Structure formats: structure tokens, C-alpha cells
Amino acid sequence: DLRDVHNLLAFMKRTEREGKTDKECTKRLFKTSLDVASLEVVLVDTTHGTNKTYHNLFSILVDDDFGKGQNVQHSLGESKTKENLVFYLEELKDKNPATEDIRGVVTGKDFKDRDMLIDALPQAREMLCQFHVIDYLRTQVGSRCQRGSEAKKDICAVPQLVMKAESAKINSVQRGQVQITWIQQEGPVLLVFRSKLRGIEGNWVAYYCNN
């Protein structure tokens, strides 16, 4: 499975040798992981506040033909800007000719990254991390709904059913349930769902992603 590098960063911080900078530790630790034979799915993620200098670690991981997750590039940057992300992706493409074989790109809940990734990897299908989608909706429910904890749980449970739908028919039924439940419970959250996630179900619903 594709995995984040947060735990690995924490380990680096605990075992950092005196005199070694964060950049040197990162380069040493991942020196043998910068090349990959064949790429199928690539995960782009950024950590926050995991080193003493508070630099963002831009991580690019891939799931290869053999179903194994591999780290292929790590870059330390001062800020998460579009220019930096474009630069890191161009570096990946220059060092790894196999990037032409990438068929899927998985991103977190930051919808601003989508256009940039599509431009950099036009042959790949862009998908949203399902965990981040649910976490994003849960955050929106928590901040926008003036209801009790049990009602909020019910509201959050509905999009998870949509996400796990394994057929077009089930997806259609569950999507209708989203509208019924959220209109009854809390209208503003439905507006967020429609503006952010409606129309791009192919990027985060299991039925579409598997096809």
C-alpha cells in the first residue's frame, strides 16, 4: 500500500546525529530510493512541522506493477507553492523516464493541486485520497452544523456509503440519500459537497476509480 512518510520523519528526528542537517539526513536515508523500474500510481503528499526547521517535505511515492509502494523522490522546501510543486514534478520526470507510464495520481484534499498535477502528467488519471475526502467533509460538518455529536455522525456516514459504492446503481441510490439526509439535517454542508465534490465522483468513488 501507499503510505505517508510522517512516521519515518519522526524516526529521523529522534535518531538524528549531531552535526547532520535535516537535508543531509533526508538525502542519506532516501539515497537508494530515487529510481524506480516501472510506475503505475503516484502519490503526492506534503508534511508539515515534522522537522526543526519547519520545512515542508514534498514526498512522491509510487505503486509499481508488482503492487509495491516505493519512495521515489523527497524534496525539502520552504513553502507549498504551485511553483515548487511544478519544479519537483519536473525533476521527477527528468530523472525517471518511466514517468510516462504513470496512469494514476492520488492527491489529498487540497483541490488547488488538481490542475497543476493534470498539466504535469496529462496521461494520468487524477484521484482524490478517500481518507482525506471523508476527513474534509467531517471537518466541514463540525464547523458548519449546529447539531449534536450523534447527528453529526449520521451526516458524516452518508458520504462514506457513496464512496464505497461498488456499482453505478448503488452509487445513484446512495447519492440520492446524501441529498435527502443533508437537506433534512443541514443545508450548508450539502452546498459544500456540491461545490467541491459533486461532478468529480470519478476521482474518489470506489466504483468509478476501479473502472
N, C-alpha and C positions, 0 to 999 in steps of 0.2 A: 504494500500500500504506500501511497504518497504520504509523507509525514513532514510536519513542521520541524524547524531546527531550534526551537526555543529551549528545549531541554538540553540540547547539545551546547548551546551558547552558555547556559547556566553552568554546565560542567566545565567549559573553558574558563569561565570566570573564577570558579572555585580552585582550579588547578593551574592557573596562570603562573608561570615562573617569573621571578623578579627580573626586571630589565627587558621583558618582552612586551611589545605593544599589542593592542588588540588586533591591529592589521597583520602583524607578524604571526600571531597565534592562529589567526584565521587562515592565512596563506599556508602555514606549515601543516595545519590539520587537514586541509582540503586539497593539498598539492596533487595527490594522486587521483582526484575525483573530477578533474576538469574535462576529461574526454569521455565520450560515450559512443558505442558502436552504432546503435540504432535508436531513434527517438520515436515515440508514438504519442504520448500525452505529456505535456509540460505544465508544471505548477509554478506560479509566480507568487511569492509572498514576501512581506517585509516585517521585520521585527522592530519593536520599539522599547527603548530603555533597558536593553539587556547587556550593555557594557558601560564601563566607567565614563567613556567619552560621549555617551548617548548618541552615537552614530547609528543610522539605520543599516541593518544588514539585509541587502537585497539577495534573496535566495531563489535560484531556479533549479527545480527538481524535475526529473522525468520518470515516466513509467515506460520501460522498454518492451520489446517484442516478447520477452520472457516473463513479463509481469512483475519485474523487479523495479523498485524505486531507487533512483540514484541521484546524488548531488552532482550537478554539472557546472555550476558557477555560483560563486559568492562574492559580493562586492560591498564594501563599506562606503556609505555616502552620508553627507550631512543632512540631506532633506529628501523627502519623497516627492520629487517633481517629475513632470512629464518628460522634461529634457533628460534627466538622469535615467529614467526607465528606458527611454529610447536608446540611450547610449549603451546601457548594459545589454539590451537585446541585440544591438548591432555587434557588440563584442562577442556575444554567444554565437551569432551567425557566422562571424568571421573565423572563429576558432573551431567551429563544428559544422562542417559541410552537411552533416546528416540532418541539420535542422530543416532541410527541405522535405524531410519525411514526417515532420510533425503534423499530426492530424487533429489534435485537440489541445486547447489551452484552458486551464482551470484557474479562475481568479476568485478572490474573496468578495466581500460585499461592496467594495469600492467601485461603484458603477462608472466612475470617471476614467478608469483604466481600460474600459472595453474598447473604445475606438482606437486607442493607441496600439493595443495588442493585435487587433484585427488588421491594422495597417502594416505592422511589423511582420505578421505571419498570416498573409492573406489566404493561404491554403488550409489553415487550421480552423477547426470549429471551436468557437468560444463558449465555455460553460461556466456557470457560477457554482462555487462550492456550496453544497446543500446545507452543510452545518452553518455557514455564515449567513445564508438566506434566512434560516429559521431564527438565528441569533439576532439578525437585524429586525425581523418582524417582532420578536419578543421585546426588543428594546423600544420599538415604536408603540407597542401595546402598553408597556409600562409607563411611558411618558405621556401618552395621549388619552388613555382610558381612565375615567374616574369611577372605577369599579373595584370590587373586592378581588382578593387573590384567586378564588375559585373561578370567578367569571373570566378573569384574565387567562387562566389555564385553558378554559374551554375555547377562548378566542384563538389562542396560540396553537391549539391542537388541530384546528381545521386546515391550515395551510400545509401541515405535515402530511395529512391524508392526500392532499393534491400532489405533493412532492413524491409520495411513494406509489402513486397510481401506475399500474403496470399495463394498462390498455387505454385506448382512446375513449372508450365508453365509460370506464371507471373515472377517468380524468374529467370528462364532461360532467358527470354526476357530482363529483367532489368539488369541482369549480363552482357549480351552482350552489352547493352547500356553503361555500365561502361567502357568497353574496348574501344568502338568506341569514346566516349567522351573524355576519358583521354588520349588516343593515339593522338587525334587531338589537345587537349589543352595542356597537359603537361605530357610527358613520365615518369619522375622520380616519380610522385605521384602514377602512376599505378604500378610501381615496389614496392613501399611501400605497396600498397594494396595487391599485390600478395604475398609478403613475410610475411606479418603479419596476414592478414585476409582471404586470399584465402585458401580454404581447410578446414576452420573451420566455414563455414557459419552456420552449425548446432548449433553453440554457440551464434549467435547473430541475425540471420534472423528469422522474426516472423513465417514464415511457418514451419521451422524446429523446433523451440522452442515450438510451440503449438502441435507438434506431438511427 
